[in-house]
Amino acid sequence: MSHSDMSRVRDLIDGATSVTVLTGAGISTESGIPDYRGPDGAWTKDPDSAKYVDIDFYVNDPDIRRRAWIRRSEHPAWTVEPNDAHHALVRLEAAGRLRGLITQNIDGLHQKAGSAADKVLELHGNLFGVVCLQCDDVTTMRSALDRVAAGEPDPACLQCGGMLKSTTIFFGQNLDPTVLRASAEAAADCEVFVAIGTSLTVHPAAGLVGVAVEAGAQVVICNAQATPYDSVAHTVIREPIGQALPAIIP
């Protein structure tokens, strides 16, 4: 993309009073968290890794659960830091123009960068909580991982003995209807909709682009690979996200 094209997108965002943003795994790769479907993605390299976030495999295979707890303890989200793209979105919020920050990510990096918790809509939940599948009791991931480290390979709920999983949405589970409703409202109520680092292949998240288009918003897509929605976008940006976002957000 030419400098003039980048300036045009910057002017578009700078002139908008209401911007809604959707982020996917691509915004966090420069922080050191691999994406899923990219050329070097976790699922591209090891298709079996998707089983750890499939509710049927998880519930029915104790070995999958034991390995899932180990993977949670080793997840880079515990140690990595937000990058320039995350910080650019904090500036957009500080300028009073961020309508909503919808994310497919579970890494908490938007909040760590300084985005207000009530602005961040986590479509797929987050890594930092644990929920019982039987009684719905919610506790912290850290407390569960401490139990794993102490010798419990598959810790059970301390309230009812039920099965525990992370507060992330697995394949086979429904999204939180409250979060989904708020996300759709944010997509329908903005002048500019920016999709960042997402393949736009997973629904209902991908469908938010269509909601924004139907409502009359200008769409900007910033992603390394082509997406099914490129044809409806006002602008498509292929530059690295950590460089592109600071350039288009004043």
N, C-alpha and C positions, 0 to 999 in steps of 0.2 A: 504494500500500500504506500502511495506517495505521501510526502509531507503535507501536501495540500488536502488530500483525502482525510488524513488524520486530523488536520485542523478543522475540517468540515464537521467531523464527528464531535470534536471538542466543542465547537460552537453549538452544535445541536444539543448536547448535554448541558452546556453552560446556560443555554437559553430556556431550558425546561424547568418548570416549577415542581414537577413530579416525575421522578425516575424510579422504576421498579427494576430490580436486578435479580437474576437467577444464576446461581453459581453451581458448577459441578466439580468433579475431581481435578480437572485441569488447572484450577486456580491454586491448588495446593501442591502440585507436583514440584514447583520451584522451592517449596519449603522442605521437600524431601519425603512427601507422601505419594507413593505410586498411584496412578489412575488405574482404572479397571479394564477399559476396552481399547486403549491406545496401543501402539506398536510394542511398547514395553510394559503394558498393563498387567496387573496381577492375574486377571482372568485369561489374558492372552497367553501368558507364559505357563500358567497352570490352571486349566479349566476346572480341575477338581476343587480349587479353592472356593468356587462359588457355593459348594456344598455347606460351607461353614455359615452361610447366611441364607440357607434354605430351610424353612421351618420344619418341613417333613423329614429331611435328613437329620436335622438337629435333634428333634424330639425322639426319633426312632433309633439313633445310632449313638450309644454312649461314647464310642471312640471319637466321633466327630465332636462331641461336646468337650471331651478332655483336651483335644487338640485346639478347639476354639478358645478355651480359657488360656492356653499357652500363647496363642496368637494375639489375644487381647493384651496380655501382659507385655508383649513385644511390639505392640503397635507404635509407630513413630509419633503418633499424636501426643504421646506423653512428653516428648522431649523437643519436638521441632518448634520453630517460631514462625509467626506470620511473615509474609513477604510483602514487597512493595504494592502488589495488587490488593491485598487485604487492607493495607493502610490507605490506599487510594479511596476505597469505599467508605472508610471512616471519615475521610475529608468530605465526601459527597454528603454524608449524613450531617456532619458539622455545618455544612453550608445550608442545611434545611431543605434539601431537594430530594432526599431519599424517601420514597413512598413505602418501600418494603424491600427487605433483603431475604429472598427465598433461596435456600440452599439444599442441595442433595447430599452435602457432605456431613459426616458424623464427627469431624475432627475438632470442632470448637474453635477453629482458628479465627473466625470472624469476631467472636466475643473476645478472644485473647488479644486481638489487634485493637479492640476498643469499641467495636460496634455494640450499640445498646441491645441488651437481651430482648427487649420488647419489639425491636425492629427485625430480629433474625427469626425467620420461620424455617425450622428444621424439618423438611419433608420426610426424611428418613431417620429421624431421631438423632441420638448421639451416643457416643461410646462410654460416657462417664457415669451412667446409671445402670442399675440391674433391676429387673422386674421378675416377679414370680409368675409363672404361667398358670398357677392354680388359684392363688388368692390375691394377685395383683399388687402385693406389697412391693414398694420401691425402696431400694437402698443404693449405696454408692458402689461403683465398680472397684474403687480402691479397696473397700472392705472385703469384697469377694476375692480380689486378687491376693490380698494378704492371707486369706484362708487357703487359696491354692498354693501359695508359697510355703505355707505351714504344713502342707501335706494332704490337702483335700483336692483330689484331681477334678472333681465335679461337684462343687459345693451345692448343697440343697438350701431351700428357704428356711430361715431360722424360725419363722412364724408357723409354717404348716408342713414343712418337709417337701414342698413342691419343687419342681424344676425351675432353675434360674436361667435367664438369658439377658443379654445386654439390651438397653433401651434403644436399640436400633430396629428399624422396620426390616424384617426378613422377607425374602421372596415367599409368597404364600400368605402374607399378612396384609391386612388393609392399612392404608395410611390413616393417621389421626384425622377424623373429619373436620375438627375445629381448625387444625393447621391448614388442611387442604382448602377449606372455605376461605380462610384469611388470605391464602396465596392467590386464589382465583380473584378475590376482590382487589388485591394489590395489582394484579395483571390487568384487570379491567378498568382500573382507575389511575392510569398514568399517561403521560405524554410520550415518554420514551421507555422502552423495555429493552434491557441489555442482558443477553445470555452469554455467560462467560465460562469457558472450559467445560462445556457439557456436550455430549454427542447428540442430545435431543432425540434419543431413541427410546427412552424409558418413559412410559406414561403412568400416571397423569402429568408428571412434571413437564414433559415435552409439550403437552397440549396447552400449557400456559402461554406459549408463544402465539398460538392461534387465538386464544382469548384476547390477548393484547392487540393483535392485528384487527380483529373484529370490532374492538372498541375504538379503533382509530389511532393507536399508538404507532410511533416509528420504532422499528426493531433494529437493534445492532447486535450482531453475533460475532463473538470473539472466541475462536476455537481453531486448533491446529489442523483438524481434519474437516472435510465437508459434512454438513448436517442436512437432514431432510427439510429444514426450514430456510435454507440459504436463499431460496428463490423469492421468499416474501420479505427478506430483510432489506432495510434501507441501506445498510452497509455491512459487509463481511470483512472481518479483520483476521489475518492469519499470523501476524507477528506474535512473538512470545508474550504471554499474558502479563508477566511481571514488568515488561517494558511498555506494552500497549496501554494498560489501564492508567498508569500515572500520566501518560501522554494525552489521554482523551478526557481525563477528569481534572479540571482546573484545581 
